[in-house]
């Protein structure tokens, strides 16, 4: 059985490639911020209480996301 993973599932320092989005409205916001399918993301940091998280997008810049936003990004 193949499990789908999202950015919120990543461990600190772990990388993955964006595959798709599971929330249409949120996907427009994320696409505007540079989270494109095929782009590599890496979880760089997590706030003390677990929210927000810092994700490095494409090795270029850090993006701060809430966990529910990160959960809408499907990765492989």
CHARMM internal coordinates of N, CA and C (Angstrom, degrees):
IC EDIT
DIST 1 N 1 CA 1.4511
DIST 1 CA 1 C 1.5288
ANGL 1 N 1 CA 1 C 109.16
DIST 1 C 2 N 1.3178
ANGL 1 CA 1 C 2 N 116.17
DIHE 1 N 1 CA 1 C 2 N 127.77
DIST 2 N 2 CA 1.4591
ANGL 1 C 2 N 2 CA 121.89
DIHE 1 CA 1 C 2 N 2 CA -177.98
DIST 2 CA 2 C 1.5231
ANGL 2 N 2 CA 2 C 109.52
DIHE 1 C 2 N 2 CA 2 C -92.89
DIST 2 C 3 N 1.3242
ANGL 2 CA 2 C 3 N 116.09
DIHE 2 N 2 CA 2 C 3 N 121.74
DIST 3 N 3 CA 1.4570
ANGL 2 C 3 N 3 CA 121.11
DIHE 2 CA 2 C 3 N 3 CA 179.27
DIST 3 CA 3 C 1.5200
ANGL 3 N 3 CA 3 C 109.96
DIHE 2 C 3 N 3 CA 3 C -93.91
DIST 3 C 4 N 1.3183
ANGL 3 CA 3 C 4 N 116.69
DIHE 3 N 3 CA 3 C 4 N 137.83
DIST 4 N 4 CA 1.4604
ANGL 3 C 4 N 4 CA 119.25
DIHE 3 CA 3 C 4 N 4 CA 174.56
DIST 4 CA 4 C 1.5181
ANGL 4 N 4 CA 4 C 108.30
DIHE 3 C 4 N 4 CA 4 C -85.88
DIST 4 C 5 N 1.3072
ANGL 4 CA 4 C 5 N 115.58
DIHE 4 N 4 CA 4 C 5 N 139.41
DIST 5 N 5 CA 1.4584
ANGL 4 C 5 N 5 CA 121.31
DIHE 4 CA 4 C 5 N 5 CA 179.56
DIST 5 CA 5 C 1.5109
ANGL 5 N 5 CA 5 C 108.80
DIHE 4 C 5 N 5 CA 5 C -115.66
DIST 5 C 6 N 1.3076
ANGL 5 CA 5 C 6 N 115.27
DIHE 5 N 5 CA 5 C 6 N 156.20
DIST 6 N 6 CA 1.4609
ANGL 5 C 6 N 6 CA 119.92
DIHE 5 CA 5 C 6 N 6 CA 176.16
DIST 6 CA 6 C 1.5195
ANGL 6 N 6 CA 6 C 108.88
DIHE 5 C 6 N 6 CA 6 C -130.60
DIST 6 C 7 N 1.3038
ANGL 6 CA 6 C 7 N 116.60
DIHE 6 N 6 CA 6 C 7 N 173.13
DIST 7 N 7 CA 1.4633
ANGL 6 C 7 N 7 CA 121.55
DIHE 6 CA 6 C 7 N 7 CA -176.27
DIST 7 CA 7 C 1.5272
ANGL 7 N 7 CA 7 C 111.39
DIHE 6 C 7 N 7 CA 7 C -61.30
DIST 7 C 8 N 1.3178
ANGL 7 CA 7 C 8 N 117.55
DIHE 7 N 7 CA 7 C 8 N -33.37
DIST 8 N 8 CA 1.4694
ANGL 7 C 8 N 8 CA 120.68
DIHE 7 CA 7 C 8 N 8 CA 179.18
DIST 8 CA 8 C 1.5242
ANGL 8 N 8 CA 8 C 111.93
DIHE 7 C 8 N 8 CA 8 C -65.41
DIST 8 C 9 N 1.3423
ANGL 8 CA 8 C 9 N 118.15
DIHE 8 N 8 CA 8 C 9 N -19.27
DIST 9 N 9 CA 1.4683
ANGL 8 C 9 N 9 CA 122.58
DIHE 8 CA 8 C 9 N 9 CA 179.34
DIST 9 CA 9 C 1.5326
ANGL 9 N 9 CA 9 C 113.10
DIHE 8 C 9 N 9 CA 9 C -83.15
DIST 9 C 10 N 1.3253
ANGL 9 CA 9 C 10 N 117.58
DIHE 9 N 9 CA 9 C 10 N -13.77
DIST 10 N 10 CA 1.4620
ANGL 9 C 10 N 10 CA 120.64
DIHE 9 CA 9 C 10 N 10 CA -176.27
DIST 10 CA 10 C 1.5210
ANGL 10 N 10 CA 10 C 111.30
DIHE 9 C 10 N 10 CA 10 C -67.87
DIST 10 C 11 N 1.3222
ANGL 10 CA 10 C 11 N 115.44
DIHE 10 N 10 CA 10 C 11 N 148.42
DIST 11 N 11 CA 1.4632
ANGL 10 C 11 N 11 CA 122.77
DIHE 10 CA 10 C 11 N 11 CA 173.31
DIST 11 CA 11 C 1.5252
ANGL 11 N 11 CA 11 C 108.14
DIHE 10 C 11 N 11 CA 11 C -91.28
DIST 11 C 12 N 1.3154
ANGL 11 CA 11 C 12 N 117.06
DIHE 11 N 11 CA 11 C 12 N 156.67
DIST 12 N 12 CA 1.4601
ANGL 11 C 12 N 12 CA 121.68
DIHE 11 CA 11 C 12 N 12 CA 179.91
DIST 12 CA 12 C 1.5287
ANGL 12 N 12 CA 12 C 110.17
DIHE 11 C 12 N 12 CA 12 C -55.54
DIST 12 C 13 N 1.3354
ANGL 12 CA 12 C 13 N 116.57
DIHE 12 N 12 CA 12 C 13 N 127.13
DIST 13 N 13 CA 1.4616
ANGL 12 C 13 N 13 CA 122.69
DIHE 12 CA 12 C 13 N 13 CA -178.95
DIST 13 CA 13 C 1.5124
ANGL 13 N 13 CA 13 C 114.29
DIHE 12 C 13 N 13 CA 13 C 90.13
DIST 13 C 14 N 1.3233
ANGL 13 CA 13 C 14 N 117.79
DIHE 13 N 13 CA 13 C 14 N -9.93
DIST 14 N 14 CA 1.4696
ANGL 13 C 14 N 14 CA 122.08
DIHE 13 CA 13 C 14 N 14 CA -178.11
DIST 14 CA 14 C 1.5305
ANGL 14 N 14 CA 14 C 110.41
DIHE 13 C 14 N 14 CA 14 C -82.29
DIST 14 C 15 N 1.3360
ANGL 14 CA 14 C 15 N 115.68
DIHE 14 N 14 CA 14 C 15 N 142.03
DIST 15 N 15 CA 1.4644
ANGL 14 C 15 N 15 CA 122.10
DIHE 14 CA 14 C 15 N 15 CA 179.19
DIST 15 CA 15 C 1.5137
ANGL 15 N 15 CA 15 C 110.44
DIHE 14 C 15 N 15 CA 15 C -113.81
DIST 15 C 16 N 1.3332
ANGL 15 CA 15 C 16 N 115.34
DIHE 15 N 15 CA 15 C 16 N 157.24
DIST 16 N 16 CA 1.4597
ANGL 15 C 16 N 16 CA 122.45
DIHE 15 CA 15 C 16 N 16 CA 176.41
DIST 16 CA 16 C 1.5278
ANGL 16 N 16 CA 16 C 107.75
DIHE 15 C 16 N 16 CA 16 C -157.79
DIST 16 C 17 N 1.3203
ANGL 16 CA 16 C 17 N 115.74
DIHE 16 N 16 CA 16 C 17 N 170.66
DIST 17 N 17 CA 1.4586
ANGL 16 C 17 N 17 CA 121.73
DIHE 16 CA 16 C 17 N 17 CA 179.59
DIST 17 CA 17 C 1.5259
ANGL 17 N 17 CA 17 C 108.59
DIHE 16 C 17 N 17 CA 17 C -112.84
DIST 17 C 18 N 1.3205
ANGL 17 CA 17 C 18 N 115.85
DIHE 17 N 17 CA 17 C 18 N 133.50
DIST 18 N 18 CA 1.4694
ANGL 17 C 18 N 18 CA 120.47
DIHE 17 CA 17 C 18 N 18 CA 179.56
DIST 18 CA 18 C 1.5237
ANGL 18 N 18 CA 18 C 109.12
DIHE 17 C 18 N 18 CA 18 C -66.83
DIST 18 C 19 N 1.3205
ANGL 18 CA 18 C 19 N 115.19
DIHE 18 N 18 CA 18 C 19 N 128.83
DIST 19 N 19 CA 1.4641
ANGL 18 C 19 N 19 CA 121.67
DIHE 18 CA 18 C 19 N 19 CA -179.97
DIST 19 CA 19 C 1.5291
ANGL 19 N 19 CA 19 C 110.70
DIHE 18 C 19 N 19 CA 19 C -103.94
DIST 19 C 20 N 1.3286
ANGL 19 CA 19 C 20 N 116.80
DIHE 19 N 19 CA 19 C 20 N -48.47
DIST 20 N 20 CA 1.4612
ANGL 19 C 20 N 20 CA 121.61
DIHE 19 CA 19 C 20 N 20 CA -177.72
DIST 20 CA 20 C 1.5233
ANGL 20 N 20 CA 20 C 109.39
DIHE 19 C 20 N 20 CA 20 C -166.19
DIST 20 C 21 N 1.3139
ANGL 20 CA 20 C 21 N 115.84
DIHE 20 N 20 CA 20 C 21 N -170.64
DIST 21 N 21 CA 1.4654
ANGL 20 C 21 N 21 CA 122.31
DIHE 20 CA 20 C 21 N 21 CA 178.68
DIST 21 CA 21 C 1.5202
ANGL 21 N 21 CA 21 C 108.57
DIHE 20 C 21 N 21 CA 21 C -129.54
DIST 21 C 22 N 1.3287
ANGL 21 CA 21 C 22 N 117.14
DIHE 21 N 21 CA 21 C 22 N 150.50
DIST 22 N 22 CA 1.4594
ANGL 21 C 22 N 22 CA 119.24
DIHE 21 CA 21 C 22 N 22 CA 179.08
DIST 22 CA 22 C 1.5262
ANGL 22 N 22 CA 22 C 113.22
DIHE 21 C 22 N 22 CA 22 C -112.37
DIST 22 C 23 N 1.3347
ANGL 22 CA 22 C 23 N 117.33
DIHE 22 N 22 CA 22 C 23 N 10.23
DIST 23 N 23 CA 1.4614
ANGL 22 C 23 N 23 CA 122.27
DIHE 22 CA 22 C 23 N 23 CA 176.73
DIST 23 CA 23 C 1.5266
ANGL 23 N 23 CA 23 C 107.45
DIHE 22 C 23 N 23 CA 23 C -136.99
DIST 23 C 24 N 1.3239
ANGL 23 CA 23 C 24 N 116.53
DIHE 23 N 23 CA 23 C 24 N 111.36
DIST 24 N 24 CA 1.4624
ANGL 23 C 24 N 24 CA 120.85
DIHE 23 CA 23 C 24 N 24 CA -173.72
DIST 24 CA 24 C 1.5243
ANGL 24 N 24 CA 24 C 112.33
DIHE 23 C 24 N 24 CA 24 C -60.00
DIST 24 C 25 N 1.3208
ANGL 24 CA 24 C 25 N 118.15
DIHE 24 N 24 CA 24 C 25 N -47.05
DIST 25 N 25 CA 1.4623
ANGL 24 C 25 N 25 CA 120.61
DIHE 24 CA 24 C 25 N 25 CA -178.41
DIST 25 CA 25 C 1.5258
ANGL 25 N 25 CA 25 C 111.97
DIHE 24 C 25 N 25 CA 25 C -64.17
DIST 25 C 26 N 1.3126
ANGL 25 CA 25 C 26 N 116.15
DIHE 25 N 25 CA 25 C 26 N -42.75
DIST 26 N 26 CA 1.4656
ANGL 25 C 26 N 26 CA 120.52
DIHE 25 CA 25 C 26 N 26 CA 179.49
DIST 26 CA 26 C 1.5284
ANGL 26 N 26 CA 26 C 110.30
DIHE 25 C 26 N 26 CA 26 C -68.90
DIST 26 C 27 N 1.3270
ANGL 26 CA 26 C 27 N 117.98
DIHE 26 N 26 CA 26 C 27 N -33.06
DIST 27 N 27 CA 1.4618
ANGL 26 C 27 N 27 CA 120.35
DIHE 26 CA 26 C 27 N 27 CA -178.33
DIST 27 CA 27 C 1.5241
ANGL 27 N 27 CA 27 C 111.44
DIHE 26 C 27 N 27 CA 27 C -61.57
DIST 27 C 28 N 1.3224
ANGL 27 CA 27 C 28 N 118.38
DIHE 27 N 27 CA 27 C 28 N -36.26
DIST 28 N 28 CA 1.4702
ANGL 27 C 28 N 28 CA 120.52
DIHE 27 CA 27 C 28 N 28 CA 178.39
DIST 28 CA 28 C 1.5199
ANGL 28 N 28 CA 28 C 110.66
DIHE 27 C 28 N 28 CA 28 C -62.80
DIST 28 C 29 N 1.3187
ANGL 28 CA 28 C 29 N 116.96
DIHE 28 N 28 CA 28 C 29 N -43.53
DIST 29 N 29 CA 1.4676
ANGL 28 C 29 N 29 CA 122.07
DIHE 28 CA 28 C 29 N 29 CA 178.43
DIST 29 CA 29 C 1.5279
ANGL 29 N 29 CA 29 C 110.17
DIHE 28 C 29 N 29 CA 29 C -62.83
DIST 29 C 30 N 1.3292
ANGL 29 CA 29 C 30 N 116.85
DIHE 29 N 29 CA 29 C 30 N -45.60
DIST 30 N 30 CA 1.4616
ANGL 29 C 30 N 30 CA 121.46
DIHE 29 CA 29 C 30 N 30 CA -178.14
DIST 30 CA 30 C 1.5260
ANGL 30 N 30 CA 30 C 111.70
DIHE 29 C 30 N 30 CA 30 C -67.22
DIST 30 C 31 N 1.3302
ANGL 30 CA 30 C 31 N 117.44
DIHE 30 N 30 CA 30 C 31 N -38.71
DIST 31 N 31 CA 1.4632
ANGL 30 C 31 N 31 CA 120.65
DIHE 30 CA 30 C 31 N 31 CA 177.22
DIST 31 CA 31 C 1.5296
ANGL 31 N 31 CA 31 C 110.38
DIHE 30 C 31 N 31 CA 31 C -62.26
DIST 31 C 32 N 1.3291
ANGL 31 CA 31 C 32 N 116.91
DIHE 31 N 31 CA 31 C 32 N -40.71
DIST 32 N 32 CA 1.4699
ANGL 31 C 32 N 32 CA 120.76
DIHE 31 CA 31 C 32 N 32 CA 178.13
DIST 32 CA 32 C 1.5216
ANGL 32 N 32 CA 32 C 111.80
DIHE 31 C 32 N 32 CA 32 C -64.21
DIST 32 C 33 N 1.3366
ANGL 32 CA 32 C 33 N 116.82
DIHE 32 N 32 CA 32 C 33 N -26.85
DIST 33 N 33 CA 1.4692
ANGL 32 C 33 N 33 CA 120.94
DIHE 32 CA 32 C 33 N 33 CA 179.81
DIST 33 CA 33 C 1.5349
ANGL 33 N 33 CA 33 C 111.62
DIHE 32 C 33 N 33 CA 33 C -89.82
DIST 33 C 34 N 1.3318
ANGL 33 CA 33 C 34 N 117.79
DIHE 33 N 33 CA 33 C 34 N 5.54
DIST 34 N 34 CA 1.4534
ANGL 33 C 34 N 34 CA 120.91
DIHE 33 CA 33 C 34 N 34 CA 174.87
DIST 34 CA 34 C 1.5138
ANGL 34 N 34 CA 34 C 116.27
DIHE 33 C 34 N 34 CA 34 C 95.42
DIST 34 C 35 N 1.3182
ANGL 34 CA 34 C 35 N 118.05
DIHE 34 N 34 CA 34 C 35 N 6.08
DIST 35 N 35 CA 1.4670
ANGL 34 C 35 N 35 CA 121.57
DIHE 34 CA 34 C 35 N 35 CA 177.37
DIST 35 CA 35 C 1.5259
ANGL 35 N 35 CA 35 C 108.46
DIHE 34 C 35 N 35 CA 35 C -84.15
DIST 35 C 36 N 1.3170
ANGL 35 CA 35 C 36 N 115.84
DIHE 35 N 35 CA 35 C 36 N 87.23
DIST 36 N 36 CA 1.4580
ANGL 35 C 36 N 36 CA 121.47
DIHE 35 CA 35 C 36 N 36 CA -175.02
DIST 36 CA 36 C 1.5278
ANGL 36 N 36 CA 36 C 110.63
DIHE 35 C 36 N 36 CA 36 C -103.34
DIST 36 C 37 N 1.3372
ANGL 36 CA 36 C 37 N 117.99
DIHE 36 N 36 CA 36 C 37 N 146.62
DIST 37 N 37 CA 1.4649
ANGL 36 C 37 N 37 CA 120.01
DIHE 36 CA 36 C 37 N 37 CA 174.87
DIST 37 CA 37 C 1.5296
ANGL 37 N 37 CA 37 C 110.08
DIHE 36 C 37 N 37 CA 37 C -55.77
DIST 37 C 38 N 1.3201
ANGL 37 CA 37 C 38 N 116.02
DIHE 37 N 37 CA 37 C 38 N 136.20
DIST 38 N 38 CA 1.4559
ANGL 37 C 38 N 38 CA 122.08
DIHE 37 CA 37 C 38 N 38 CA -177.75
DIST 38 CA 38 C 1.5139
ANGL 38 N 38 CA 38 C 113.53
DIHE 37 C 38 N 38 CA 38 C 92.75
DIST 38 C 39 N 1.3134
ANGL 38 CA 38 C 39 N 117.49
DIHE 38 N 38 CA 38 C 39 N -9.44
DIST 39 N 39 CA 1.4642
ANGL 38 C 39 N 39 CA 122.82
DIHE 38 CA 38 C 39 N 39 CA -179.24
DIST 39 CA 39 C 1.5322
ANGL 39 N 39 CA 39 C 109.83
DIHE 38 C 39 N 39 CA 39 C -85.36
DIST 39 C 40 N 1.3300
ANGL 39 CA 39 C 40 N 116.25
DIHE 39 N 39 CA 39 C 40 N 139.25
DIST 40 N 40 CA 1.4604
ANGL 39 C 40 N 40 CA 120.45
DIHE 39 CA 39 C 40 N 40 CA 178.39
DIST 40 CA 40 C 1.5270
ANGL 40 N 40 CA 40 C 110.21
DIHE 39 C 40 N 40 CA 40 C -82.10
DIST 40 C 41 N 1.3314
ANGL 40 CA 40 C 41 N 116.23
DIHE 40 N 40 CA 40 C 41 N 138.71
DIST 41 N 41 CA 1.4602
ANGL 40 C 41 N 41 CA 122.18
DIHE 40 CA 40 C 41 N 41 CA 175.17
DIST 41 CA 41 C 1.5259
ANGL 41 N 41 CA 41 C 108.76
DIHE 40 C 41 N 41 CA 41 C -126.67
DIST 41 C 42 N 1.3303
ANGL 41 CA 41 C 42 N 116.47
DIHE 41 N 41 CA 41 C 42 N 148.17
DIST 42 N 42 CA 1.4597
ANGL 41 C 42 N 42 CA 121.79
DIHE 41 CA 41 C 42 N 42 CA 178.05
DIST 42 CA 42 C 1.5197
ANGL 42 N 42 CA 42 C 108.79
DIHE 41 C 42 N 42 CA 42 C -135.93
DIST 42 C 43 N 1.3119
ANGL 42 CA 42 C 43 N 116.62
DIHE 42 N 42 CA 42 C 43 N 133.22
DIST 43 N 43 CA 1.4607
ANGL 42 C 43 N 43 CA 120.92
DIHE 42 CA 42 C 43 N 43 CA 177.53
DIST 43 CA 43 C 1.5242
ANGL 43 N 43 CA 43 C 107.63
DIHE 42 C 43 N 43 CA 43 C -78.50
DIST 43 C 44 N 1.3273
ANGL 43 CA 43 C 44 N 115.98
DIHE 43 N 43 CA 43 C 44 N 113.50
DIST 44 N 44 CA 1.4677
ANGL 43 C 44 N 44 CA 121.47
DIHE 43 CA 43 C 44 N 44 CA -177.26
DIST 44 CA 44 C 1.5168
ANGL 44 N 44 CA 44 C 113.22
DIHE 43 C 44 N 44 CA 44 C -93.85
DIST 44 C 45 N 1.3319
ANGL 44 CA 44 C 45 N 117.94
DIHE 44 N 44 CA 44 C 45 N -40.23
DIST 45 N 45 CA 1.4670
ANGL 44 C 45 N 45 CA 120.32
DIHE 44 CA 44 C 45 N 45 CA -174.47
DIST 45 CA 45 C 1.5225
ANGL 45 N 45 CA 45 C 110.53
DIHE 44 C 45 N 45 CA 45 C -153.44
DIST 45 C 46 N 1.3364
ANGL 45 CA 45 C 46 N 113.85
DIHE 45 N 45 CA 45 C 46 N 154.46
DIST 46 N 46 CA 1.4611
ANGL 45 C 46 N 46 CA 121.52
DIHE 45 CA 45 C 46 N 46 CA 177.58
DIST 46 CA 46 C 1.5259
ANGL 46 N 46 CA 46 C 107.07
DIHE 45 C 46 N 46 CA 46 C -130.77
DIST 46 C 47 N 1.3284
ANGL 46 CA 46 C 47 N 116.96
DIHE 46 N 46 CA 46 C 47 N 133.58
DIST 47 N 47 CA 1.4638
ANGL 46 C 47 N 47 CA 121.62
DIHE 46 CA 46 C 47 N 47 CA 178.15
DIST 47 CA 47 C 1.5342
ANGL 47 N 47 CA 47 C 109.68
DIHE 46 C 47 N 47 CA 47 C -63.06
DIST 47 C 48 N 1.3173
ANGL 47 CA 47 C 48 N 118.11
DIHE 47 N 47 CA 47 C 48 N 157.71
DIST 48 N 48 CA 1.4669
ANGL 47 C 48 N 48 CA 121.38
DIHE 47 CA 47 C 48 N 48 CA -176.14
DIST 48 CA 48 C 1.5353
ANGL 48 N 48 CA 48 C 115.38
DIHE 47 C 48 N 48 CA 48 C -52.01
DIST 48 C 49 N 1.3155
ANGL 48 CA 48 C 49 N 117.73
DIHE 48 N 48 CA 48 C 49 N -36.55
DIST 49 N 49 CA 1.4626
ANGL 48 C 49 N 49 CA 119.73
DIHE 48 CA 48 C 49 N 49 CA 179.23
DIST 49 CA 49 C 1.5240
ANGL 49 N 49 CA 49 C 112.46
DIHE 48 C 49 N 49 CA 49 C -97.58
DIST 49 C 50 N 1.3505
ANGL 49 CA 49 C 50 N 117.29
DIHE 49 N 49 CA 49 C 50 N 12.30
DIST 50 N 50 CA 1.4578
ANGL 49 C 50 N 50 CA 121.91
DIHE 49 CA 49 C 50 N 50 CA 174.03
DIST 50 CA 50 C 1.5152
ANGL 50 N 50 CA 50 C 115.64
DIHE 49 C 50 N 50 CA 50 C 90.80
DIST 50 C 51 N 1.3125
ANGL 50 CA 50 C 51 N 118.06
DIHE 50 N 50 CA 50 C 51 N -2.71
DIST 51 N 51 CA 1.4599
ANGL 50 C 51 N 51 CA 120.29
DIHE 50 CA 50 C 51 N 51 CA -177.67
DIST 51 CA 51 C 1.5172
ANGL 51 N 51 CA 51 C 108.33
DIHE 50 C 51 N 51 CA 51 C -151.87
DIST 51 C 52 N 1.3214
ANGL 51 CA 51 C 52 N 121.25
DIHE 51 N 51 CA 51 C 52 N 124.33
DIST 52 N 52 CA 1.4565
ANGL 51 C 52 N 52 CA 129.09
DIHE 51 CA 51 C 52 N 52 CA 8.17
DIST 52 CA 52 C 1.5317
ANGL 52 N 52 CA 52 C 112.27
DIHE 51 C 52 N 52 CA 52 C -85.81
DIST 52 C 53 N 1.3385
ANGL 52 CA 52 C 53 N 113.91
DIHE 52 N 52 CA 52 C 53 N -179.53
DIST 53 N 53 CA 1.4595
ANGL 52 C 53 N 53 CA 120.87
DIHE 52 CA 52 C 53 N 53 CA 176.38
DIST 53 CA 53 C 1.5269
ANGL 53 N 53 CA 53 C 108.19
DIHE 52 C 53 N 53 CA 53 C -120.86
DIST 53 C 54 N 1.3194
ANGL 53 CA 53 C 54 N 115.74
DIHE 53 N 53 CA 53 C 54 N 157.81
DIST 54 N 54 CA 1.4644
ANGL 53 C 54 N 54 CA 121.72
DIHE 53 CA 53 C 54 N 54 CA 178.10
DIST 54 CA 54 C 1.5231
ANGL 54 N 54 CA 54 C 108.10
DIHE 53 C 54 N 54 CA 54 C -111.94
DIST 54 C 55 N 1.3298
ANGL 54 CA 54 C 55 N 116.01
DIHE 54 N 54 CA 54 C 55 N 121.09
DIST 55 N 55 CA 1.4612
ANGL 54 C 55 N 55 CA 122.23
DIHE 54 CA 54 C 55 N 55 CA -177.42
DIST 55 CA 55 C 1.5168
ANGL 55 N 55 CA 55 C 108.55
DIHE 54 C 55 N 55 CA 55 C -116.45
DIST 55 C 56 N 1.3370
ANGL 55 CA 55 C 56 N 116.58
DIHE 55 N 55 CA 55 C 56 N 129.87
DIST 56 N 56 CA 1.4682
ANGL 55 C 56 N 56 CA 120.61
DIHE 55 CA 55 C 56 N 56 CA 175.14
DIST 56 CA 56 C 1.5265
ANGL 56 N 56 CA 56 C 106.98
DIHE 55 C 56 N 56 CA 56 C -88.52
DIST 56 C 57 N 1.3308
ANGL 56 CA 56 C 57 N 115.86
DIHE 56 N 56 CA 56 C 57 N 122.66
DIST 57 N 57 CA 1.4608
ANGL 56 C 57 N 57 CA 122.03
DIHE 56 CA 56 C 57 N 57 CA -176.01
DIST 57 CA 57 C 1.5206
ANGL 57 N 57 CA 57 C 109.65
DIHE 56 C 57 N 57 CA 57 C -102.97
DIST 57 C 58 N 1.3288
ANGL 57 CA 57 C 58 N 115.96
DIHE 57 N 57 CA 57 C 58 N 121.72
DIST 58 N 58 CA 1.4549
ANGL 57 C 58 N 58 CA 121.04
DIHE 57 CA 57 C 58 N 58 CA 176.64
DIST 58 CA 58 C 1.5138
ANGL 58 N 58 CA 58 C 114.40
DIHE 57 C 58 N 58 CA 58 C 60.47
DIST 58 C 59 N 1.3307
ANGL 58 CA 58 C 59 N 118.10
DIHE 58 N 58 CA 58 C 59 N 17.78
DIST 59 N 59 CA 1.4528
ANGL 58 C 59 N 59 CA 121.08
DIHE 58 CA 58 C 59 N 59 CA -179.16
DIST 59 CA 59 C 1.5204
ANGL 59 N 59 CA 59 C 113.18
DIHE 58 C 59 N 59 CA 59 C 71.30
DIST 59 C 60 N 1.3393
ANGL 59 CA 59 C 60 N 117.02
DIHE 59 N 59 CA 59 C 60 N 7.79
DIST 60 N 60 CA 1.4715
ANGL 59 C 60 N 60 CA 120.93
DIHE 59 CA 59 C 60 N 60 CA -174.45
DIST 60 CA 60 C 1.5156
ANGL 60 N 60 CA 60 C 114.52
DIHE 59 C 60 N 60 CA 60 C -103.89
DIST 60 C 61 N 1.3153
ANGL 60 CA 60 C 61 N 117.48
DIHE 60 N 60 CA 60 C 61 N -43.71
DIST 61 N 61 CA 1.4603
ANGL 60 C 61 N 61 CA 119.46
DIHE 60 CA 60 C 61 N 61 CA -174.40
DIST 61 CA 61 C 1.5158
ANGL 61 N 61 CA 61 C 110.81
DIHE 60 C 61 N 61 CA 61 C -149.66
DIST 61 C 62 N 1.3282
ANGL 61 CA 61 C 62 N 115.36
DIHE 61 N 61 CA 61 C 62 N 161.04
DIST 62 N 62 CA 1.4626
ANGL 61 C 62 N 62 CA 121.34
DIHE 61 CA 61 C 62 N 62 CA 178.78
DIST 62 CA 62 C 1.5204
ANGL 62 N 62 CA 62 C 109.55
DIHE 61 C 62 N 62 CA 62 C -98.38
DIST 62 C 63 N 1.3090
ANGL 62 CA 62 C 63 N 114.70
DIHE 62 N 62 CA 62 C 63 N 139.69
DIST 63 N 63 CA 1.4539
ANGL 62 C 63 N 63 CA 122.26
DIHE 62 CA 62 C 63 N 63 CA -179.46
DIST 63 CA 63 C 1.5217
ANGL 63 N 63 CA 63 C 107.97
DIHE 62 C 63 N 63 CA 63 C -125.65
DIST 63 C 64 N 1.3128
ANGL 63 CA 63 C 64 N 116.67
DIHE 63 N 63 CA 63 C 64 N 126.11
DIST 64 N 64 CA 1.4589
ANGL 63 C 64 N 64 CA 121.41
DIHE 63 CA 63 C 64 N 64 CA 178.52
DIST 64 CA 64 C 1.5260
ANGL 64 N 64 CA 64 C 108.27
DIHE 63 C 64 N 64 CA 64 C -91.11
DIST 64 C 65 N 1.3334
ANGL 64 CA 64 C 65 N 115.78
DIHE 64 N 64 CA 64 C 65 N 125.91
DIST 65 N 65 CA 1.4679
ANGL 64 C 65 N 65 CA 121.85
DIHE 64 CA 64 C 65 N 65 CA -177.54
DIST 65 CA 65 C 1.5150
ANGL 65 N 65 CA 65 C 110.79
DIHE 64 C 65 N 65 CA 65 C -130.39
DIST 65 C 66 N 1.3123
ANGL 65 CA 65 C 66 N 116.11
DIHE 65 N 65 CA 65 C 66 N 147.25
DIST 66 N 66 CA 1.4605
ANGL 65 C 66 N 66 CA 120.38
DIHE 65 CA 65 C 66 N 66 CA 168.89
DIST 66 CA 66 C 1.5275
ANGL 66 N 66 CA 66 C 107.18
DIHE 65 C 66 N 66 CA 66 C -73.19
DIST 66 C 67 N 1.3189
ANGL 66 CA 66 C 67 N 116.73
DIHE 66 N 66 CA 66 C 67 N 155.54
DIST 67 N 67 CA 1.4737
ANGL 66 C 67 N 67 CA 120.67
DIHE 66 CA 66 C 67 N 67 CA 179.94
DIST 67 CA 67 C 1.5312
ANGL 67 N 67 CA 67 C 111.65
DIHE 66 C 67 N 67 CA 67 C -58.58
DIST 67 C 68 N 1.3530
ANGL 67 CA 67 C 68 N 117.86
DIHE 67 N 67 CA 67 C 68 N -40.08
DIST 68 N 68 CA 1.4614
ANGL 67 C 68 N 68 CA 119.20
DIHE 67 CA 67 C 68 N 68 CA -178.85
DIST 68 CA 68 C 1.5270
ANGL 68 N 68 CA 68 C 111.58
DIHE 67 C 68 N 68 CA 68 C -67.50
DIST 68 C 69 N 1.3318
ANGL 68 CA 68 C 69 N 117.35
DIHE 68 N 68 CA 68 C 69 N -30.40
DIST 69 N 69 CA 1.4713
ANGL 68 C 69 N 69 CA 120.39
DIHE 68 CA 68 C 69 N 69 CA 174.89
DIST 69 CA 69 C 1.5271
ANGL 69 N 69 CA 69 C 109.57
DIHE 68 C 69 N 69 CA 69 C -69.60
DIST 69 C 70 N 1.3287
ANGL 69 CA 69 C 70 N 116.23
DIHE 69 N 69 CA 69 C 70 N -45.84
DIST 70 N 70 CA 1.4668
ANGL 69 C 70 N 70 CA 120.65
DIHE 69 CA 69 C 70 N 70 CA 179.99
DIST 70 CA 70 C 1.5255
ANGL 70 N 70 CA 70 C 111.58
DIHE 69 C 70 N 70 CA 70 C -63.17
DIST 70 C 71 N 1.3238
ANGL 70 CA 70 C 71 N 117.70
DIHE 70 N 70 CA 70 C 71 N -31.75
DIST 71 N 71 CA 1.4599
ANGL 70 C 71 N 71 CA 121.04
DIHE 70 CA 70 C 71 N 71 CA -179.90
DIST 71 CA 71 C 1.5287
ANGL 71 N 71 CA 71 C 112.55
DIHE 70 C 71 N 71 CA 71 C -68.60
DIST 71 C 72 N 1.3330
ANGL 71 CA 71 C 72 N 117.64
DIHE 71 N 71 CA 71 C 72 N -15.96
DIST 72 N 72 CA 1.4596
ANGL 71 C 72 N 72 CA 119.71
DIHE 71 CA 71 C 72 N 72 CA 179.16
DIST 72 CA 72 C 1.5245
ANGL 72 N 72 CA 72 C 112.41
DIHE 71 C 72 N 72 CA 72 C -86.48
DIST 72 C 73 N 1.3378
ANGL 72 CA 72 C 73 N 117.73
DIHE 72 N 72 CA 72 C 73 N -3.67
DIST 73 N 73 CA 1.4705
ANGL 72 C 73 N 73 CA 121.98
DIHE 72 CA 72 C 73 N 73 CA 179.43
DIST 73 CA 73 C 1.5306
ANGL 73 N 73 CA 73 C 108.69
DIHE 72 C 73 N 73 CA 73 C -98.96
DIST 73 C 74 N 1.3252
ANGL 73 CA 73 C 74 N 116.25
DIHE 73 N 73 CA 73 C 74 N 109.33
DIST 74 N 74 CA 1.4688
ANGL 73 C 74 N 74 CA 122.08
DIHE 73 CA 73 C 74 N 74 CA 179.69
DIST 74 CA 74 C 1.5185
ANGL 74 N 74 CA 74 C 108.47
DIHE 73 C 74 N 74 CA 74 C -83.61
DIST 74 C 75 N 1.3419
ANGL 74 CA 74 C 75 N 116.91
DIHE 74 N 74 CA 74 C 75 N 130.50
DIST 75 N 75 CA 1.4607
ANGL 74 C 75 N 75 CA 122.27
DIHE 74 CA 74 C 75 N 75 CA -177.69
DIST 75 CA 75 C 1.5216
ANGL 75 N 75 CA 75 C 110.92
DIHE 74 C 75 N 75 CA 75 C -124.72
DIST 75 C 76 N 1.3311
ANGL 75 CA 75 C 76 N 115.37
DIHE 75 N 75 CA 75 C 76 N 163.83
DIST 76 N 76 CA 1.4658
ANGL 75 C 76 N 76 CA 121.38
DIHE 75 CA 75 C 76 N 76 CA 174.67
DIST 76 CA 76 C 1.5084
ANGL 76 N 76 CA 76 C 109.91
DIHE 75 C 76 N 76 CA 76 C -130.53
END
COOR INIT
IC SEED 1 N 1 CA 1 C
IC BUILD
